[in-house]
Amino acid sequence: MDNRRWSLFNHRFFLQPQVKLGTMAQTDAIRWNNRYQEESFLALREPRSLLIEACEWLPEGGCALDLAMGLGHNAAYLMQRGLKVIGVDISFIALQKAKSLCPQIMAICADLESFSLPANTFDVILNFYFLQRSIWDQVRKWLKPNGLLIVETMTQEMKALKPEIDERFLLQPNELKRTFADFEILLYREGWQDRNGEHPRAVASLVARKPSKLS
Ligand SMILES: C[S@@+](CC[C@H](N)C(=O)[O-])C[C@H]1O[C@@H](n2cnc3c(N)ncnc32)[C@H](O)[C@@H]1O
């Protein structure tokens, strides 16, 4: 890894409670900070099952980026497996909690709608339950050749259960697969999780490898 990339990890603490955000992003930050202060929202204490399922493809070391990291359970899992992790989230409260779970996580408080990192930096990128289509081009660039992309988020099927959800935050059928069609698809599926449980959700799940040369 070159010096420029190391410098990302050598920053001791990226957390900035006063991070400058646009008005929309400020509203999002407040909303998410409030949610992360509710006890019920802290229920998720495990890494996502897709991440555990994808462990056979994870590298033994290297650098990972966790987009919209939340409470850091996925990042902590990667760190236990020997990766360095940068987690980005708009919620300062979530990042504080992630840092207390795993102090070695590099936490960046930022709006992913206006965010940039150097190209070819990450061996692994996680994108769990945060749909921001405008960053997908960047995600392709941020991944190193042969880097692993792991994405899971809700699909339009979710409307059957929660009609009030904003369509923009739901994937179209096969959308992830189409978007990353030039990657090597290692796992792809759509369906319900926890159908009869506490948190039923219709999701699409993707594990894909960036080709060594992108055309
Ligand atoms: C449903 S949670 C998912 C958290 C985590 N990825 C997981 O799998 O549990 C969505 C996350 O997106 C973050 N978020 C929402 N809008 C954001 C934005 N514009 N930029 C960065 N993070 C954002 C929220 O703070 C929240 O932590």
The ligand as a Tripos MOL2 file, in Angstrom:
@<TRIPOS>MOLECULE
LIG
   27    29     1     0     0
SMALL
NO_CHARGES

@<TRIPOS>ATOM
      1 C1        -30.3200    0.9600    8.2670 C.3       1 LIG1
      2 S1        -28.8160    1.6540    8.8560 S.3       1 LIG1
      3 C2        -27.6360    0.4450    8.3200 C.3       1 LIG1
      4 C3        -26.4280    0.3960    9.2050 C.3       1 LIG1
      5 C4        -25.4480   -0.7410    8.9000 C.3       1 LIG1
      6 N1        -24.9020   -0.6380    7.5600 N.3       1 LIG1
      7 C5        -26.0750   -2.0890    9.1310 C.2       1 LIG1
      8 O1        -26.0500   -2.9440    8.2700 O.co2     1 LIG1
      9 O2        -26.5990   -2.3180   10.2130 O.co2     1 LIG1
     10 C6        -28.5260    2.9790    7.6780 C.3       1 LIG1
     11 C7        -27.3190    3.8390    8.0370 C.3       1 LIG1
     12 O3        -27.1130    4.8100    7.0220 O.3       1 LIG1
     13 C8        -26.6300    6.0050    7.6360 C.3       1 LIG1
     14 N2        -26.8820    7.1080    6.6880 N.ar      1 LIG1
     15 C9        -28.0840    7.5840    6.2900 C.ar      1 LIG1
     16 N3        -27.9020    8.5690    5.3780 N.ar      1 LIG1
     17 C10       -26.5550    8.7060    5.2010 C.ar      1 LIG1
     18 C11       -25.7440    9.5380    4.3830 C.ar      1 LIG1
     19 N4        -26.2820   10.4290    3.5570 N.pl3     1 LIG1
     20 N5        -24.3940    9.4110    4.4540 N.ar      1 LIG1
     21 C12       -23.8460    8.4980    5.3020 C.ar      1 LIG1
     22 N6        -24.5570    7.6690    6.0930 N.ar      1 LIG1
     23 C13       -25.9000    7.7660    6.0370 C.ar      1 LIG1
     24 C14       -27.4400    6.0810    8.9220 C.3       1 LIG1
     25 O4        -26.8670    6.9050    9.8850 O.3       1 LIG1
     26 C15       -27.4680    4.6160    9.3320 C.3       1 LIG1
     27 O5        -26.3940    4.3100   10.1940 O.3       1 LIG1
@<TRIPOS>BOND
     1     1     2 1
     2     2     3 1
     3     2    10 1
     4     3     4 1
     5     4     5 1
     6     5     6 1
     7     5     7 1
     8     7     8 2
     9     7     9 1
    10    10    11 1
    11    11    12 1
    12    11    26 1
    13    12    13 1
    14    13    14 1
    15    13    24 1
    16    14    15 ar
    17    14    23 ar
    18    15    16 ar
    19    16    17 ar
    20    17    18 ar
    21    17    23 ar
    22    18    19 1
    23    18    20 ar
    24    20    21 ar
    25    21    22 ar
    26    22    23 ar
    27    24    25 1
    28    24    26 1
    29    26    27 1
@<TRIPOS>SUBSTRUCTURE
     1 LIG1         1 GROUP 0 **** ****
